[in-house]
Amino acid sequence: MRKRNVHIQFWLNRKEAEALDKKVRRSGLSREAYLRHLIDGVVPQDAPPPEYFSMMRELHGVANNLNQIAQKAHTLNVVDVQRYDTCARQVEAAIKKITEAVILPKPME
């Protein structure tokens, strides 16, 4: 049996339909999921750019390297300064890249 068994149909004018479709496309959700979010009181955010997920994997890898350096420093009571500096610069570059990709100027509506 269907989880959702109530069918609702309503009419929009062309301008309303275009505005809804534009917001749905930007969110990356289906129209139905977008409307369900609104009903639940949640305004869906725009989907991140496609590069976002690869950038986050890169950032995760660099952060993992920093964690390994911290564990080694704790165990041996010695810090590999050169390796740490390299990883720190990679983290800063990755954060800048992700920030520039995700924080884009919002179009006027």
N, CA and C of each residue as an Amber inpcrd file, in Angstrom:
protein
   327
   0.8330000  -1.1800000   0.0000000   0.0000000   0.0000000   0.0000000
   0.8790000   1.2450000   0.0000000   0.4460000   2.2660000  -0.6780000
   1.1880000   3.5190000  -0.7540000   1.2470000   4.2180000   0.5870000
   2.3880000   4.8320000   0.8300000   2.5390000   5.6280000   2.0420000
   1.7190000   6.9100000   1.9280000   1.7150000   7.4690000   0.7270000
   0.9430000   8.6930000   0.4700000  -0.2240000   8.3300000  -0.4450000
  -1.4260000   8.4060000   0.0860000  -2.5740000   7.9700000  -0.7030000
  -3.6100000   9.0770000  -0.9450000  -3.2350000  10.3260000  -0.6980000
  -4.1370000  11.4550000  -0.9500000  -3.5860000  12.2340000  -2.1400000
  -4.3820000  12.3400000  -3.1810000  -3.9880000  13.0550000  -4.3910000
  -4.5620000  14.4660000  -4.3310000  -3.6950000  15.4580000  -4.5410000
  -4.1310000  16.8550000  -4.5460000  -3.7160000  17.4640000  -5.8710000
  -4.6580000  18.1390000  -6.4920000  -4.3720000  18.8000000  -7.7600000
  -4.8050000  20.2570000  -7.6420000  -3.9790000  21.1640000  -8.1680000
  -4.3600000  22.5750000  -8.1640000  -3.7780000  23.2430000  -9.3950000
  -4.2780000  24.4300000  -9.6780000  -3.9050000  25.1420000 -10.8920000
  -3.0450000  26.3490000 -10.5750000  -2.0810000  26.6200000 -11.4400000
  -1.2250000  27.8040000 -11.3420000  -1.2910000  28.5480000 -12.6630000
  -1.0350000  29.8430000 -12.6260000  -0.8900000  30.5420000 -13.9000000
   0.5440000  30.3300000 -14.3960000   0.8440000  30.7750000 -15.5920000
   2.1490000  30.5220000 -16.1930000   3.2880000  31.0920000 -15.3380000
   3.1080000  32.3090000 -14.8460000   4.1500000  32.9610000 -14.0430000
   4.4170000  32.1820000 -12.7550000   3.3680000  31.7500000 -12.0860000
   3.5230000  30.9600000 -10.8580000   4.2210000  29.6330000 -11.1430000
   3.8140000  28.9880000 -12.2250000   4.4090000  27.6940000 -12.5840000
   5.8880000  27.8430000 -12.9160000   6.2410000  28.9050000 -13.6270000
   7.6510000  29.1380000 -13.9660000   8.4720000  29.4190000 -12.7170000
   7.9100000  30.2030000 -11.7960000   8.6200000  30.5030000 -10.5490000
   8.8250000  29.2260000  -9.7300000   7.7970000  28.3940000  -9.6430000
   7.9090000  27.1300000  -8.9180000   8.9520000  26.2310000  -9.5740000
   8.8840000  26.0850000 -10.8890000   9.8380000  25.2240000 -11.5980000
  11.2720000  25.7030000 -11.4190000  11.4780000  27.0130000 -11.4160000
  12.8130000  27.5770000 -11.2370000  13.3550000  27.2240000  -9.8530000
  12.5270000  27.3770000  -8.8350000  12.9510000  27.0640000  -7.4710000
  13.1940000  25.5690000  -7.2890000  12.3590000  24.7600000  -7.9240000
  12.5300000  23.3060000  -7.8430000  13.8460000  22.9000000  -8.4940000
  14.1460000  23.4510000  -9.6750000  15.4060000  23.1180000 -10.3630000
  16.6130000  23.5010000  -9.5160000  16.5710000  24.6910000  -8.9320000
  17.7020000  25.1570000  -8.1210000  17.9030000  24.2980000  -6.8780000
  16.8300000  23.7330000  -6.3460000  16.9360000  22.9240000  -5.1280000
  17.4630000  21.5210000  -5.4080000  17.2730000  21.0390000  -6.6340000
  17.6980000  19.6730000  -6.9530000  16.6920000  18.6220000  -6.5030000
  15.5640000  19.0400000  -5.9770000  14.5220000  18.1210000  -5.5280000
  13.4830000  17.9200000  -6.6250000  12.6380000  16.9140000  -6.4540000
  11.4870000  16.7780000  -7.3430000  10.4630000  17.8370000  -6.9270000
   9.5210000  18.1080000  -7.7920000   8.4810000  19.0950000  -7.4670000
   7.7020000  18.6450000  -6.2300000   7.3970000  17.3600000  -6.1770000
   6.6260000  16.8270000  -5.0520000   7.3930000  16.9720000  -3.7380000
   8.6880000  16.6200000  -3.7670000   9.5030000  16.7290000  -2.5540000
   9.6390000  18.1880000  -2.1290000   9.8010000  19.0800000  -3.1090000
   9.9130000  20.5090000  -2.8100000   8.6520000  20.9930000  -2.0890000
   7.4720000  20.6420000  -2.6180000   6.2120000  21.0720000  -2.0010000
   6.0140000  20.4500000  -0.6210000   6.4350000  19.1830000  -0.4450000
   6.3290000  18.5570000   0.8700000   7.1910000  19.2960000   1.8920000
   8.3930000  19.7180000   1.4720000   9.2500000  20.4980000   2.3700000
   8.5350000  21.7830000   2.7960000   7.9380000  22.4810000   1.8420000
   7.2310000  23.7200000   2.1620000   6.0820000  23.4630000   3.1290000
   5.3450000  22.3790000   2.9250000   4.2400000  22.0330000   3.8150000
   4.7540000  21.7920000   5.2320000   5.9500000  21.1900000   5.3260000
   6.5530000  20.9250000   6.6410000   7.1930000  22.1720000   7.2530000
   7.1150000  23.3090000   6.5520000   7.6630000  24.5490000   7.0830000
   9.1480000  24.7320000   6.8120000   9.6990000  23.9560000   5.8780000
  11.1160000  24.0440000   5.5410000  11.2470000  24.5970000   4.1260000
  11.9820000  25.7040000   3.9840000  12.2270000  26.2540000   2.6510000
  13.5030000  25.5980000   2.1300000  13.4060000  24.7830000   1.0720000
  14.5910000  24.0770000   0.5650000  15.6720000  25.0430000   0.0790000
  16.9040000  24.7110000   0.3940000  18.0480000  25.4950000  -0.0490000
  18.4140000  25.0950000  -1.4740000  19.1550000  25.9720000  -2.1570000
  19.6570000  25.6270000  -3.4760000  20.6430000  24.4720000  -3.3410000
  20.6370000  23.5820000  -4.3080000  21.5690000  22.4620000  -4.3100000
  22.9910000  23.0140000  -4.5000000  23.9750000  22.3760000  -3.8680000
  25.3470000  22.8480000  -4.0720000  25.7940000  22.5540000  -5.5060000
  26.8130000  23.2690000  -5.9860000  27.3000000  23.0140000  -7.3370000
  27.8680000  21.5970000  -7.4320000  27.9140000  21.0250000  -8.6280000
  28.3920000  19.6400000  -8.7890000  29.7950000  19.4090000  -8.2280000
  30.6570000  20.4140000  -8.2700000  32.0260000  20.2490000  -7.7900000
  32.1070000  20.1530000  -6.2650000  31.0480000  20.5290000  -5.5890000
  31.0450000  20.5880000  -4.1330000  31.4630000  19.2630000  -3.4990000
  30.9190000  18.1570000  -3.9800000  31.1620000  16.8680000  -3.3450000
  32.6000000  16.4040000  -3.5530000  33.1790000  16.6550000  -4.7330000
  34.5780000  16.2830000  -4.9460000  35.4840000  17.1590000  -4.0850000
  35.1200000  18.4360000  -3.9320000  35.9150000  19.3220000  -3.0860000
  35.8430000  18.8800000  -1.6270000  34.6750000  18.4390000  -1.1910000
  34.5440000  17.9800000   0.1890000  35.3530000  16.7030000   0.4240000
  35.4200000  15.8010000  -0.5700000  36.2550000  14.6050000  -0.4460000
  37.7270000  15.0120000  -0.3020000  38.1490000  16.0000000  -1.1020000
  39.5190000  16.4920000  -1.0330000  39.8070000  17.0720000   0.3490000
  38.9040000  17.8720000   0.8560000  39.0680000  18.4780000   2.1750000
  39.1250000  17.3980000   3.2590000  38.3000000  16.3880000   3.1260000
  38.2860000  15.2910000   4.0970000  39.6410000  14.5770000   4.1020000
  40.2100000  14.3550000   2.9120000  41.5110000  13.6920000   2.8250000
  42.6130000  14.5020000   3.4970000  42.6080000  15.8060000   3.2730000
  43.6250000  16.6710000   3.8810000  43.4340000  16.7160000   5.4000000
  42.1980000  16.7920000   5.8370000  41.9250000  16.8060000   7.2780000
  42.3700000  15.4950000   7.9210000  42.2130000  14.4020000   7.2000000
  42.6690000  13.1060000   7.6920000  44.1910000  13.1170000   7.8690000
  44.9060000  13.7330000   6.9040000  46.3600000  13.8530000   7.0290000
  46.7420000  14.6520000   8.2700000  46.0320000  15.7510000   8.5040000
  46.3110000  16.5600000   9.6950000  46.0570000  15.7640000  10.9760000
  45.0250000  14.9500000  10.9660000  44.7280000  14.1170000  12.1300000
  45.8510000  13.1170000  12.3720000  46.3740000  12.5270000  11.2970000
  47.4840000  11.5850000  11.4380000  48.7190000  12.2820000  12.0120000
  48.9770000  13.5090000  11.5470000  50.1110000  14.2760000  12.0730000
  49.9150000  14.5370000  13.5630000  48.7050000  14.9050000  13.9500000
  48.4210000  15.1800000  15.3680000  48.6070000  13.9230000  16.2150000
  48.1640000  12.7660000  15.7050000  48.3280000  11.5150000  16.4530000
  49.8030000  11.1740000  16.6130000  50.5630000  11.3320000  15.5390000
  51.9970000  11.0460000  15.5830000  52.6910000  12.0000000  16.5590000
  52.3300000  13.2760000  16.5020000  52.9290000  14.2650000  17.4060000
  52.6230000  13.9180000  18.8590000  51.4140000  13.4570000  19.1180000
  51.0260000  13.0930000  20.4800000  51.8070000  11.8690000  20.9540000
  51.9530000  10.8780000  20.0680000  52.6340000   9.6360000  20.4270000
  54.1310000   9.8560000  20.6300000  54.7620000  10.5560000  19.6820000
  56.2150000  10.7240000  19.7130000  56.6560000  12.0070000  20.4040000
  55.6970000  12.8640000  20.7050000  55.9790000  14.1710000  21.2880000
  56.8770000  15.0060000  20.3630000  56.6640000  14.8260000  19.0440000
  57.4250000  15.5450000  18.0220000  56.4460000  15.9200000  16.9120000
  56.5940000  17.1070000  16.3440000  55.7190000  17.5580000  15.2640000
  56.5170000  17.6210000  13.9650000  55.9750000  17.0140000  12.9110000
  56.5680000  17.1070000  11.5710000  56.0910000  18.4330000  10.9860000
  56.8440000  19.4890000  11.2490000  56.4240000  20.8440000  10.9070000
  56.2290000  21.0100000   9.4020000  57.1290000  20.4760000   8.6050000
  57.0230000  20.6260000   7.1500000  55.7480000  19.9620000   6.6300000
  55.4840000  18.7490000   7.0800000  54.2610000  18.0510000   6.6410000
  53.0170000  18.7870000   7.1320000  53.0760000  19.2600000   8.3740000
  51.9360000  19.9950000   8.9260000  51.6610000  21.2680000   8.1220000
  52.7030000  22.0340000   7.8230000  52.5280000  23.2730000   7.0590000
  51.9510000  22.9990000   5.6750000  52.4250000  21.9450000   5.0250000
  51.9060000  21.5750000   3.7030000  50.4190000  21.2650000   3.7890000
  50.0380000  20.4700000   4.7710000  48.6210000  20.1070000   4.9320000
  47.7760000  21.3150000   5.3210000  48.3100000  22.1760000   6.1530000
  47.5640000  23.3720000   6.5500000  47.2960000  24.2640000   5.3420000
  48.2810000  24.4120000   4.4630000  48.0810000  25.2090000   3.2510000
  47.0350000  24.5480000   2.3370000  47.0640000  23.2110000   2.2730000
  46.0650000  22.5000000   1.4650000  44.6650000  22.7160000   2.0160000
  44.5360000  22.6970000   3.3350000  43.2240000  22.9350000   3.9580000
  42.7410000  24.3460000   3.6320000  43.6090000  25.3240000   3.7840000
  43.2230000  26.7110000   3.4950000  42.8000000  26.8700000   2.0330000
  43.5490000  26.2460000   1.1100000  43.2100000  26.3380000  -0.3140000
  41.8800000  25.6440000  -0.6040000  41.6560000  24.4980000   0.0220000
  40.4070000  23.7640000  -0.2020000  39.2170000  24.5420000   0.3410000
  39.3750000  25.1240000   1.5130000  38.2810000  25.9080000   2.1030000
  37.9560000  27.1050000   1.2120000  38.9800000  27.7810000   0.7100000
  38.7630000  28.9240000  -0.1730000  38.0260000  28.4870000  -1.4400000
  38.4460000  27.3680000  -2.0160000  37.8360000  26.8510000  -3.2500000
  36.3670000  26.4930000  -3.0200000  36.0880000  25.8270000  -1.9130000
  34.7080000  25.4310000  -1.5980000  33.8580000  26.6630000  -1.3270000
  34.3920000  27.6140000  -0.5830000  33.6530000  28.8290000  -0.2660000
  33.2940000  29.6000000  -1.5340000  34.2520000  29.7260000  -2.4350000
  33.9900000  30.4410000  -3.6810000  32.9530000  29.7120000  -4.5360000
  32.9530000  28.3880000  -4.5020000  32.0080000  27.6180000  -5.3130000
  30.5990000  27.6380000  -4.7300000  30.5010000  27.6260000  -3.4210000
  29.1930000  27.5020000  -2.7780000  28.5560000  28.8560000  -2.4960000
  29.3320000  29.8260000  -2.0770000  28.7770000  31.1310000  -1.7350000
  28.8120000  32.0000000  -2.9840000  27.7540000  31.8900000  -3.7530000
  27.6120000  32.6730000  -4.9800000  26.6060000  33.7780000  -4.7420000
  26.7120000  34.8730000  -5.4630000  25.6940000  35.9120000  -5.3260000
  24.3150000  35.3660000  -5.7070000  23.3370000  35.6120000  -4.8720000
  21.9670000  35.1460000  -5.1350000  21.3120000  36.0480000  -6.1830000
  20.6410000  35.4330000  -7.1760000  19.9610000  36.2520000  -8.1810000
  18.7550000  36.9500000  -7.5740000  18.4450000  38.1190000  -8.0840000
  17.2650000  38.8560000  -7.6170000  16.0190000  38.1710000  -8.1630000
  15.0000000  38.0780000  -7.3460000  13.7440000  37.4480000  -7.7870000
  12.6560000  38.4680000  -7.8910000
